[in-house]
Each structure stands twice: as C-alpha cells, then as structure tokens.
Amino acid sequence: MATIPSHSDIEALADDLHKLVDNLDSTEHGGLIYSALQAIAQISQTNAERLDWKILAGSLQDMRQAIAMFYPHRFNRKVSIFGSARTARNAPEYQQAYEFAEKITKQGFMVITGAGGGIMAAGNEGAGNNSLGLNISLPFEQSSNGFVSEASRLVRFRYFFTRKLYFVKESDAIALFPGGFGTQDEFFECLTLCQTGRTTPRPIVLIDKQGGDYWNDWDIFVQNNLLERGLIVKEDRSLYKITDDIDEACQFITAFYSVYHSCRWVGDLFVIRLHIEITDEHLDRLNDNFSDIVIKGKIERSLALTKEANEPHISDLPRLVMHFNQHAFGRLYELIAAINDTCDSGNPMVCHPEQR
C-alpha cells in the first residue's frame, strides 16, 4: 500500500516544484517539462479515480527507471529479441537464439530481452555483458533469468505497455523466434508501428530453427487472409524477413545500416541520414525507381538542417531529403534497401512499382 505523504513532505515537494518551474526557461527541454507538469495538473482537476492515478504514477516510475538504464547506452545500436519463455534449454530454437545474440553483439549491437526464461534467457546468455533486460512481474513463468541481474542492466516494469514502449523505442532492430501470444503481440505491435510510420524504420527478422515452418506458416496466413482480402498491400511484406540461418539474420540487420544511418521528419521534409555519400548515378536510380512515394520534387542531397541541431553527434553525415507521401512505408523499406544497394545489381527491390 502506498505511503501517505506527511505535511512536511508535501511542503518540500511544493518547494521543489516552484524551483523547477522558475528554472524551466534555462532548462533543456523546459517547454516539454512544462507540458508534462501541466497535463498532470489538468488531470488533477478532473474526476480521475484512484486507479487512474495509480496507473499514471506507476507508468512514470517505469519510464524513470528505463530512461536511467538506457541513457549510458544511447549511442549503441540495439536489437530486441522476442520469443517464448517456455522454450527448453535443449531446444534448437534456444541454441539459435543464443548463437544469434552472440554473433550480433560481435557486430557491435547490444541485445534487449524481457529477461525471462526460454528465448529471453538464450538471448541474454549469448550476449553476455552486452545485454539488457526489461522484466515484468507475472503470476507464472516470468522472473529474471539470472543472465542479466545487475540493476544497471535490468528494469522491472509494472506495466506491459510501458515495457513494450521501450522494447521498440530503444531498439534499432527486432529479432523474433517462435513464441506464443506474447511474442505475436509484440510482433504485431512492431509491424503496426512500422507500417503506419509511428516509429522509425528498423529491420525485423523472423528466425526459425533449421527447416522449421513456424514463420513460413505465419506468412502463408498473412498472404491468404490479409493480402488476398486487401487488408494489407504487397509492399507490407517488405517490412520483415524470414530465415532459418543465423548468419543471414545477422547480415540482414547489419546490411540495413550499411549506408542508411537514420531518418526523421523536419517539418514536411523527410530527412534520411547516410553513413557515406552515394553517387550521382545511384541517386538518379533512386529517383527513377521511387518517384511513386515522392509527392513533389525529387529526392535530393542536403546538409544537416537547422532543426537537427539537437543531434550534433551526427551533424556531419550526408543527407537525402524528400517530400514523402507518409503512407507507403513498405515502399520506404524498399527505398532503404535500394540506398544500401550501392551497385546496380538488378535487385528487384529497386524496380518501378509497375514492374514488381
């Protein structure tokens, strides 16, 4: 049960809040901090019930812990691994997850798992000190797996929704192994966020045991029941890759960031940051092959824009800018693949829509 604050505690909090508000003008992100405080104040003037306040307080505590844990690793690429907590240690899927985590960390990535058993334990074990855990308390199955136990690398979440937020927010890639409802829930949320542009593009790879059919059967369901009914478009299947080869899975992730670095919106311009400049011929191919997703003008080169000043660590990277149509995100993934394809190799991902 929550401790009721004393009168002196309330006075001290009020004093701290007054000092904070007085200093907001000189505080980084002061406007956003003010908006957060204003929202809490506005909720206090409504008929919010005790449960509403418990959810608000608990989610803020979850976020506070996650922000503190991830901050030292903010410039490290990370892969979130999902899969069944029930996978036995001697199962081939466990070994696959272990090998994947071990190999992807050697490529410079960190690994994030739910810190539970099964696939999560395999991921943390394979990644060693390069792993982080986002644990949650459940009445069965879920406890920290012991491979990631230090407070500096483990957060115990109260709520699934805050935990899911950080699985996506902090990851640069998603790797999924066979699992149950929880795995499917995480996967469909990631797919939805990527398909609707509510998160930045990242590689999503579905990994099965050698010769396994878990993800291929899932993909058949998607084609027969979603694509054939017009509930998704064929480009949406570019959002993910299926493989039973660990080396191929790792190469798929690393290749995604071979030329492409990151992206963001600046006003109505979509800005794509690159590790290296591409050739004029390469840029011409992009404009020829992806004019269908540019609503006006062309894909053009650019230096860092003024509004990107809050990211000084990447200010020297070359840019491409375009007026993206904001809905063809499967095609955007195909554009990123074409950017990374630095030779004219006849890759079907770079052809005109009418040729696919």
Rosetta blueprint (number, residue, H / E / L):
1 M L
2 A L
3 T L
4 I L
5 P L
6 S L
7 H H
8 S H
9 D H
10 I H
11 E H
12 A H
13 L H
14 A H
15 D H
16 D H
17 L H
18 H H
19 K H
20 L H
21 V H
22 D H
23 N L
24 L H
25 D H
26 S H
27 T L
28 E L
29 H L
30 G H
31 G H
32 L H
33 I H
34 Y H
35 S H
36 A H
37 L H
38 Q H
39 A H
40 I H
41 A H
42 Q H
43 I H
44 S H
45 Q L
46 T L
47 N L
48 A L
49 E L
50 R H
51 L H
52 D H
53 W H
54 K H
55 I H
56 L H
57 A H
58 G H
59 S H
60 L H
61 Q H
62 D H
63 M H
64 R H
65 Q H
66 A H
67 I H
68 A H
69 M H
70 F H
71 Y H
72 P H
73 H H
74 R L
75 F L
76 N L
77 R L
78 K E
79 V E
80 S E
81 I E
82 F E
83 G L
84 S L
85 A L
86 R L
87 T L
88 A L
89 R L
90 N L
91 A L
92 P H
93 E H
94 Y H
95 Q H
96 Q H
97 A H
98 Y H
99 E H
100 F H
101 A H
102 E H
103 K H
104 I H
105 T H
106 K H
107 Q L
108 G L
109 F L
110 M E
111 V E
112 I E
113 T E
114 G L
115 A L
116 G L
117 G L
118 G L
119 I H
120 M H
121 A H
122 A H
123 G H
124 N H
125 E H
126 G H
127 A H
128 G H
129 N H
130 N H
131 S E
132 L E
133 G E
134 L E
135 N E
136 I E
137 S L
138 L L
139 P L
140 F L
141 E L
142 Q L
143 S L
144 S L
145 N L
146 G L
147 F L
148 V L
149 S L
150 E L
151 A H
152 S H
153 R H
154 L E
155 V E
156 R E
157 F E
158 R L
159 Y L
160 F H
161 F H
162 T H
163 R H
164 K H
165 L H
166 Y H
167 F H
168 V H
169 K H
170 E L
171 S L
172 D L
173 A E
174 I E
175 A E
176 L E
177 F L
178 P L
179 G L
180 G L
181 F H
182 G H
183 T H
184 Q H
185 D H
186 E H
187 F H
188 F H
189 E H
190 C H
191 L H
192 T H
193 L H
194 C H
195 Q H
196 T L
197 G L
198 R L
199 T L
200 T L
201 P L
202 R L
203 P L
204 I E
205 V E
206 L E
207 I E
208 D L
209 K L
210 Q L
211 G L
212 G L
213 D L
214 Y H
215 W H
216 N H
217 D H
218 W H
219 D H
220 I H
221 F H
222 V H
223 Q H
224 N H
225 N H
226 L H
227 L H
228 E L
229 R L
230 G L
231 L L
232 I L
233 V L
234 K H
235 E H
236 D H
237 R H
238 S H
239 L H
240 Y L
241 K E
242 I E
243 T E
244 D L
245 D L
246 I H
247 D H
248 E H
249 A H
250 C H
251 Q H
252 F H
253 I H
254 T H
255 A H
256 F H
257 Y L
258 S L
259 V L
260 Y E
261 H E
262 S E
263 C E
264 R E
265 W E
266 V E
267 G L
268 D L
269 L E
270 F E
271 V E
272 I E
273 R E
274 L E
275 H L
276 I L
277 E L
278 I L
279 T L
280 D H
281 E H
282 H H
283 L H
284 D H
285 R H
286 L H
287 N H
288 D H
289 N H
290 F L
291 S H
292 D H
293 I H
294 V E
295 I L
296 K L
297 G L
298 K L
299 I L
300 E E
301 R E
302 S E
303 L L
304 A L
305 L L
306 T H
307 K H
308 E H
309 A L
310 N L
311 E L
312 P H
313 H H
314 I H
315 S L
316 D L
317 L L
318 P L
319 R E
320 L E
321 V E
322 M E
323 H L
324 F E
325 N L
326 Q L
327 H L
328 A L
329 F H
330 G H
331 R H
332 L H
333 Y H
334 E H
335 L H
336 I H
337 A H
338 A H
339 I H
340 N H
341 D L
342 T L
343 C L
344 D L
345 S L
346 G L
347 N L
348 P H
349 M H
350 V H
351 C L
352 H L
353 P H
354 E H
355 Q H
356 R L
